[in-house]
């Protein structure tokens, strides 16, 4: 009862915070956090809340289509922002501040779009749990005065999932997602071809019924991260052989299963 009351208070604080902003452009990726934020912002602000989705080679087409579908169903004004990360100076070399370079460029484009639409603030969906990992993108958030309502309200990922379920959002149990560039070892050159390899490999695993996953790329080796409870399903002969065959067709030379299993930010473990 006490926990529910605490969550209700956080939800009330989120709505109060958004109402005070008056008009917002939500950086919308169709993920768990940004879908929840967009839904609440639109409920609170109506047409004064718009959605902006970045379209680029590191953003899977399935996510873009889900973003379009959600906005159409909810009657939310939706803008697609062309953001080609590989054209940002230094980005393709995958430095440790790669996420900062990308977010800085994207939010600058969003700020310009928001001004055209008469919208006062940009808001993004980082939550309380994001404070613990290496997140250079949050530096761009701070520098450009982008607002983070979910963090301001003190909401964790699990709480966002719970509230999303109560709101009837289809994303409440959706797997966590990060841009495809996060699958590369720092210092390894990011190319369109390799991004496409990762995208196809992850889509294959999703189509085979696996849930929370990553395909990390090391040169031409695929390191697959799955939830440990799904290891047995993966090791079935027909699944394992199909995955190896298809990933080699996509351009990988070797296919490996990471025995630690899925975890966020595994590429940061070497920093």
Residue, then its C-alpha position, 0 to 999 in steps of 0.5 A: x500500500x505504502x509503495x503504491x502511494x509513493x508511486x502515485x505521488x511520483x506520477x502526480x509529480x510527473x504530471x505537475x512538472x509537465x504541466x508547468x513546462x506548458x509545451x514540449x517536444x518529446x524525443x520519441x524512440x518508441x521505447x518503454x520510457x519515451x512512450x510512457x513520457x509521450x503518453x503522459x505529456x499528451x494527456x496533460x498538455x494535449x496538442x502542446x505535446x509533440x513527438x520527434x523521432x530521429x531517423x538514421x541508419x542506427x535506428x531500426x526500421x521496426x522502431x520507426x514504424x512502431x513510433x509512427x503507429x503509436x502517434x497515429x493511434x493516439x492522435x499525436x503530432x509526429x515529426x521525423x528528424x533526419x539525423x545521420x550520425x555517420x556524418x558527424x565529425x569523429x562519430x564513425x571512429x566510435x570514441x568514448x563520447x560517441x553518444x554525446x556527439x550524437x545527442x548534441x547534434x540531434x537535440x540541436x536539430x530538435x530545438x530548431x524544429x521546436x522553435x518552428x512549431x512554437x514549442x518551448x521545451x525539449x524533453x527526453x526519457x532518461x530515468x533514475x536508473x540511467x544515473x548509474x551507468x556511463x551515459x555521456x549523452x546526458x552531458x548534451x542534455x545538461x548543456x542544451x537545457x533539455x528536460x528529463x521529467x522521468x528523472x525529475x519525478x524520481x521514476x525507475x525503469x520498473x516503476x515506468x513499466x508498472x505505470x505503463x501497464x496501468x495506462x494500457x501501453x503496449x510497451x510496458x513489457x517491451x525489451x529495453x533498446x539502445x541505438x545500434x551504434x552501442x553494439x560496437x567496441x569503442x574505437x572500432x569504426x562504425x559503418x552502415x554495412x556493420x550497422x545493418x549486420x547487427x540490425x538483421x541479426x537482432x531482428x532474426x533473434x527477435x523473430x525466433x522468439x527471444x526477448x531481451x537481447x543484444x548482438x555486439x560486434x567485434x570485428x566480424x565476430x558476433x557476441x550474442x547476449x541473451x537472458x540466461x533463462x533463454x540459453x537452453x532454447x538457443x542451444x537447440x540444434x535447429x535454432x543454433x544452426x539457423x542462427x549461425x548460418x544466417x549470421x554468416x550470410x549477413x557477414x559475420x565470420x564467427x558467432x559466440x554466445x556470451x555466458x554472462x548473458x544480457x546486461x546493459x552497457x557491457x561495452x562500458x566494462x572495459x572503460 
